[in-house]
Amino acid sequence: MKNNASEHRSLNGLAQIIPIVRGLLAEPTGDQDMPYEPVILKSLTNKEAVDFAVSAKNAETQKYPSPLTKTQRPPLFLGAGDFGAEPKELRKQLSNRISDYSQQYNCKPEIVCLRELGILYVEQKDNNSDLPLTNKVALVTGAAGAIGYGVCRGLLENGCHLAATDLAGKKLDDFAADLKQTAGERVIGVPIDVTDKGAVVRGFESVIQTWGGIDIVVVNAGIPLVSYLKDIELDAFRRLERVNVEGALLTLSEAARHFILQATGGDIIVISSKNVPSPGAGFGAYSATKAACHQLGRIASIELAQYGVRVNMVAPDAVFSEGEYKSGLWEEIGPSRMQARGLDEKELQEYYRNRNLLKAKVTGRHVSNAVLFFATRQTPTTGATIPVDGGLPDATPR
């Protein structure tokens, strides 16, 4: 039996190998906007799977590790000696082996056995599904709130497998359970503290080991603060900086590493804010840190375009709730906004609705629609921002 240290090394090894294999198993489409048709690539790492992966002779038996069954085309067996190379060399080795298999069987393998690590297998696609994001995997940070709920629902309705991430606890557990009621096994809840690099890495690895990789990352985690500059406590500002700036940076960094490894492109959508182009008094800390987050997204769009990764921003204003989920931001800052304007909660929402040109109530679903515009690649666009604010002249990009 493996000890904890060797098991950890095995999982780390898998986390590097799986995205490369998933990328190589994706089918080129010839479409510049959606250049690959991805697969869902599941992992088996129990003792039965590891023992089976030891030798190609095991393919001759009838007993395959559950849920696999013997088919006319045998698994592709890869020796442990293939796995220690640097990513570029590892990709070359794996590409050659998969290419050889494809030439022999006129198709790519559906089962890949990794000696000493386990088995990867392609989950069969629902051929009746014509949803635009079928077999794509999305990760949403700070998911368990109004905007997160709207975004998660929109992604699921368009065919995604979804990793809803937030701080560990009952809130995330209940949120994931709610989404599972309609989307079933296409949803997992993954605890991620975006201020902790190790937690971000482990969260990405958990999704990779569940479905093979990630195609869409929505950078949504953020926290507010209402305070005039003369009154801001430095520790409070640093708390916002850690979540809104460092959290965005760590998420962008890990997403970039993963997308480069997988080599099938990808989409990153940063949830920005109306306060970036149009800050307000008392919102200095929030506006400044969200502006830094927004700028990181713009820079990522420049750096990652060469890898087929598109990075865009969505800038909403005043989303109070979506379904049963209230905005964490407005739960924290709402009381002070109501007090400052002498309004109750309903009147405050009306105030924000009436200040935009369209007199529109901005919802999490509206934010989701903007995210989906980018995620479904309606136009060849990167480095752009969609305002979702009902029309605010002061927030017009300039």
N, C-alpha and C positions, 0 to 999 in steps of 0.2 A: 504493500500500500504506500502511496506517495505521502511524504511528510508535507507540512504546510508550506515550507520554503520551496520545495520542488513543484508543488501544485501552483504556487504563485508565479513561478518562472514559466510554467507551462501556459498559464492563462495570459501572461504578458506576451509570450511568443505567439499565441493564437491571435491576440489583439493586433499584431502587426501583419500576420499572414492573411487573416480572414478578409480584410478590405481589398488586398491585392487580388486574391482569388475571386472575390465578388466582382471586382472591376473587370477581370479577364473573362468572366462568364457572362457579362452583360453583352447584349447583341447590338452592334452598330446599326443605326437606322438610316443614315444618310441625311437626316434632318438637322440643320445647323442649330436649331433651337432646342431640340430634344435629341442629342446625338446618340444616346444609348437607351436601350430598354433594359432596366435593371432587373435583378432577381432578388428574391428573399432567400438568404443563405443561412440555414440554421446549423447549430453546433451540437454534437454529442461528445461529451467528455467523460462519461462514466467509465468504469472499469471494463464493461463489456465492449464499449466502442473502442477504447484504447487497445484492448487485446485483439479485436478484429482488424484494426489498422496496421498490425505488425507485419502481416504477410499477404501478398496477392493471392496466395493459395486459398485464403479464407473466402474469396469471391466464389469459389467452386461449391461451397456448402450452401445448403438451403436456409441455414439459420443466420439471419442478419440481425443486428441490434435493432430493437424496436425504436421507431415506427417504420424502419426500412424493410423492404422486401426485395428478393432477388429479381432482377430484370434481365432482358436479353443483352443489354450493354453492361459490362462490368464496371465497378468503380475504378477511378484513377487512384493508384497507390503512389505516395510520395515518401521517400526515405527521410529520416531525421537529418541527414547530412545536407539537405537542401535548405534548412531553415535558419542557419546561423549567419547568412550573408547580409551585407548591407541592403537596404530596400531596393536600390537600383539593380543590383546583381540578383537579388532574390526575385524581383519581378521578371527579369530576363529568364531565369531558370524555370520559374513557374509558367511563364508564357510559352516557352519551348515545349514543356511537358504537355500542356493543354493543347497546343497546336498539333503535336504528334498524335494525341488521342483523337482530335477532331478529324485528322486526315484518315485515321484508321477506321473510325466509326461513323464518319460523316455527320457528326454532331458534337457538341461540347459535353463533357461529363456532367452528370447530375449528382454523383456522389464522389467526394474526394476524401481519401483516407490519408491522414497525416500521422506518420509513425511517431509513437510516443506522445502524441497530442490528442488524437481523437478523430472524429469524422465531421465533415461538412456536407450538407445535402441541400439541394434546391427544393424549396417548397413550391409545389405546383400552382401556377397562376390560375385564377378563375377566368377561363376563356370567354365567359359571357360578360366580363366587366369591360366597359369602354370608358371608365372614369380616367381623367387625364393624369392622375398621380398614382395609379395602380402600381404596386410593388415599390414605390418610393418610400423612404423612411425619413420622417421629420422628427427633430428634437426641438422642443420649445422650453426655454428657461423662464423661471418665474411664472409658471403656467396657471397656478391655482388662484386666479382672480378674474375680473370682468373681461379684460382684453385677452388674457390667456385662454379663457373659456371660449370666447368667440373664435379665436384663431384655431384652437384645437378642433372645435366642431367643424369649422370650414375645411381644414385639412383632411379630417376623417371622411367627410361627405364627398370629397374628391378622390378618395381611394387610398390615402396614405396609411402606412403603419406609423403609429405615433408614440414617441417617448415624451410624456408630460413630466417636466422636472421642476422641483421647487425644494425648499428646505424640508428635511425629513420630519415626519410627524403625521398626526391625524388629518390635518388639512389636505396634505398631498394624497394620503391614502383614500380619503373620502372622494376627492376630486377624480382620481383615477378610476375608482369603483363606479362613479357616476357615468363617466365616459364609456366604461366597459359594458354598461347596460345596453347600449346600442351598437357599439363597435366590437365587442367581444375581445378576442385575442389580438386584435390589431392595436391594442393600447397597453402600455406598461407605464407605471409610475416609477420614476428614478430620482432618488434623493440627490440633489446637487446644491452645495453651497458655492455660489459662483466666486466668492472671495478666496476660496481655498483651491490652489492649483491641483493638489492631489485629488480632491473631490471631483473637480471638473474632468480630470483624466479618467478616474474610475467610472464616472457617469458615462462618458463616451464609450469606454471599454464595455460596460454593461450592455449598452444598446448594440454595439458591434457583435458581441457574443450571442445576442438574442436574434438578430435579423441580418447580420453580415456586414452592415455598414450604415451610413447616413447620407442622405441626399439633400436635405433641407435643414437649415438651422435658423431658428427664429430667436434673436437676442432680445428678450423681453424683460428680464429681471431688472428691477429698479425700485428705489425707495425715495420718498419726498422729504422735504423739510420746509417749514414756513418760518422765516426769521429775517429781519432786516439785517443788512451787512454789519451795522454797528453793534448788533446784539448776538451775532452768530458765535457760538462756542466752537473752538477749533476742533475739538473731539467730535462734535456733531457733524461738522463739515467733512472731517476725515471718514466718518462712517458712510456718508453719501459717496465720497470719492472711491471708497473700497468697493461698494456694490455697483455703482453706476459707471465707473470708469475702469477700475481694475477688473471687475467682474466681466465687463464687456470685452476687455483685452484678453483675459484668459480664455473666454469662450471663443473669440475670433481666432486666437492662436491655435487652439486645439482643433477647431473646425478646419483651419487651413492645413494643418499637418495631415489630418484625416483625408481631406479631399485630394491632396497631392498624392498620398499613398494609394488611394482608390483609383485615381486617374480616369474618372468618368465625368469630371466637372462637378457642379453643385450650385446651390443657391443659399445665400445668407441674407436674411431680412432683419434689419435692425429697427426695433421699435423706438423711434426718436420722440420728439415732442414739439408741439406748437411753440413751446417756450424757447426753443433753439433760435428761430428767427425773430421771435417776438417775446422777450422776457418781461416779467412783471415784477413790481416792487414786492419785496418779501419772498421772492422766489430765486434769490441770487444763487444759493448753493445748488438747488435743483437745476436751474437753467444752465449754470456753468458746467456741472458734471454731465448733464445730458448733451450739452454742446460738444464736450470732449468725446463722449460715446459716439455721437453723430460723426465727428471728424475721423475717428478711428474706422468707422464704416466706410467713409469716402476713401481713406488711404488703402483699406483692404481691397476696395474695388480696383484700385490701380495695381496693386501687387499681385492679385490673384487672377486677373483676366487671362494671363498667359496659360493658366491651367484650366480654362473653361469654367471658372467659378464666377458667378455674378453676385455682386453685393449691392443691395439697395436699401433705402430707408422708408419708413412710414411714419408720418408725424401727426398723431391725433391730438384732439383737444377735448378735455372734460368728458371722459367716459365714466359714468357713475356706476353702472351695473350692466350685467348681461345674464339673462335668465335669473337664477337664484344667487348668482355670484356678484358680490359688490367689489368695487375697486378698492384695493388696499390703500392706494394713494389718497383717494377721496375720503376713506374712513378716517385717515389720519389728519388730513388738512381741511376736510369739510367743516368741522366745528368752528375753526378760526375764520374761514371764509364766510360762514353764515353770520357769525358774530360781527365781523367787520361791516357787513352789508345789512344787518338787521333782518335777515331772512331765515325761514325755516328750510328744511331739506328740499321740499318740493319747489319752493320759490327759488332756491339756489339753482336747481336744475333748469328752471324756466329762465332764469337770468342768463345762464350760459347758452341756452338754446336761442334766445332772442338777440344775443349779441352778434351772431353770425349772419351773413347775408341771406342764406337760404332759410333761416329760422328753423334749422334742423337739429333734432336730438341726435347726437353722435353716439353710436352703440359699438359694442365689441364686434358685432357682426359686420359693421361698416369697416372696421380695422381689418377684420379677417378678409374681406373682399379685396382690399388693397394688397394684403400679403399674398393672396391667391393670384392676383394679377402678375406679380413677379414670379411666384413659384411655378405657375403654369406657363411662364415665358411667352406672354402675349405679344411682346415686342422685343427686339434685340437691345436690351437696356441694362446698363450697370452704372452704379454711382449716382443714381437718381433718387428723388424724394417725392412721395405722394402725400400731400396734405389731406388729412381726413378731419375737417374742422367746420364744414358748412360754409366756408368762405370767410376768411378773416383778412382784410386788406393789410393789417399790420404784420401778418405772418407770411405774406407773399414773399417767396425767396428773392433776395436781392444782394 
